[in-house]
Amino acid sequence: MNLQWLKVFFAAFFEVFWVIGLKHADSALEWAGTVVAIIVSFYALIAAGNKLPVGTVYAVFVGLGTAGTVISEILFFGGRFETAKILLILVLLAGVIGLKLVTKDSVGKGGDS
């Protein structure tokens, strides 16, 4: 895995924080943290998109962010655990991993979509 894909995973990690922040932030400090998470997330996403195919980068970003957000909601905020939800997340992650595996790592500036 190269540095560009690590940026995508980093962006998705911070996506989980800003999505949670949009729902749960109550104070100025929490809103500030949400804004910082948005900036970091999109900066890393854009940086990776400059070298990798944008469509694949975005699909991986959204897939990992969605899975992370749903799992965080269940683990930390009392969200309801449902077997069907977990199975669908696994299917989503299988698609994301599949996209990553079939995408060339080194694409020139402004990768193909």
C-alpha distance (Angstrom), angle and dihedral (degrees) to the residues before:
residue distance angle dihedral
M1 . . .
N2 3.76 . .
L3 3.78 132.5 .
Q4 3.81 93.7 -94.5
W5 3.81 92.9 60.0
L6 3.79 89.9 47.4
K7 3.82 86.9 56.7
V8 3.81 89.3 54.4
F9 3.83 91.6 51.4
F10 3.81 90.0 45.7
A11 3.82 90.1 50.9
A12 3.81 91.3 49.4
F13 3.81 90.7 49.0
F14 3.81 90.5 55.7
E15 3.80 90.4 42.9
V16 3.80 88.6 65.6
F17 3.81 90.1 55.7
W18 3.79 96.3 49.0
V19 3.80 93.6 45.6
I20 3.80 90.1 51.0
G21 3.81 88.8 45.1
L22 3.80 91.7 54.3
K23 3.79 89.1 58.0
H24 3.79 103.2 34.9
A25 3.84 108.0 27.6
D26 3.80 111.7 118.9
S27 3.81 105.7 159.3
A28 3.79 134.8 54.7
L29 3.81 90.2 -109.2
E30 3.81 92.2 53.2
W31 3.82 90.7 48.0
A32 3.81 89.7 49.2
G33 3.81 89.5 52.4
T34 3.80 89.4 49.8
V35 3.81 91.3 52.5
V36 3.81 91.4 48.2
A37 3.82 90.0 50.1
I38 3.83 90.2 51.2
I39 3.81 91.7 50.7
V40 3.81 94.4 46.6
S41 3.80 92.2 44.7
F42 3.78 96.0 50.5
Y43 3.80 94.0 40.8
A44 3.82 90.6 56.3
L45 3.81 91.3 43.3
I46 3.81 92.9 51.7
A47 3.81 92.0 45.1
A48 3.81 90.9 53.4
G49 3.81 91.6 44.2
N50 3.80 89.8 58.7
K51 3.82 90.3 65.8
L52 3.81 105.3 25.6
P53 3.81 132.6 52.1
V54 3.80 105.6 -75.3
G55 3.82 96.0 -142.0
T56 3.78 93.1 54.0
V57 3.80 93.0 42.8
Y58 3.79 91.3 52.4
A59 3.82 93.4 45.9
V60 3.81 91.6 51.1
F61 3.82 91.5 44.9
V62 3.80 94.1 50.8
G63 3.81 94.2 41.3
L64 3.79 94.5 51.3
G65 3.80 92.1 41.7
T66 3.79 91.7 50.7
A67 3.79 93.0 48.6
G68 3.81 91.9 46.1
T69 3.78 92.9 48.2
V70 3.81 94.3 49.6
I71 3.80 92.6 46.5
S72 3.83 91.5 47.0
E73 3.79 90.8 49.9
I74 3.82 90.1 53.7
L75 3.82 95.8 43.5
F76 3.80 101.9 39.3
F77 3.80 108.9 20.6
G78 3.78 105.0 39.4
G79 3.77 96.3 -104.2
R80 3.77 115.9 169.8
F81 3.80 115.6 -94.1
E82 3.78 110.5 -135.2
T83 3.79 124.8 176.9
A84 3.81 92.3 -143.2
K85 3.81 90.8 53.3
I86 3.81 91.8 52.4
L87 3.80 92.3 46.5
L88 3.80 91.1 51.2
I89 3.81 90.8 49.3
L90 3.81 88.6 52.3
V91 3.81 89.7 51.9
L92 3.81 89.2 49.0
L93 3.80 91.3 50.1
A94 3.81 91.2 47.8
G95 3.81 88.3 55.7
V96 3.80 91.9 47.5
I97 3.80 92.1 49.1
G98 3.80 89.9 46.6
L99 3.81 91.4 52.5
K100 3.77 91.0 49.5
L101 3.81 92.2 49.1
V102 3.80 94.9 51.8
T103 3.81 95.1 44.7
K104 3.79 120.1 92.8
D105 3.79 111.1 -119.1
S106 3.79 97.3 -143.5
V107 3.75 114.5 56.5
G108 3.77 121.8 153.0
K109 3.77 126.5 -106.6
G110 3.81 111.7 -51.2
G111 3.80 95.0 19.0
D112 3.78 123.7 -141.0
S113 3.77 118.0 -86.0
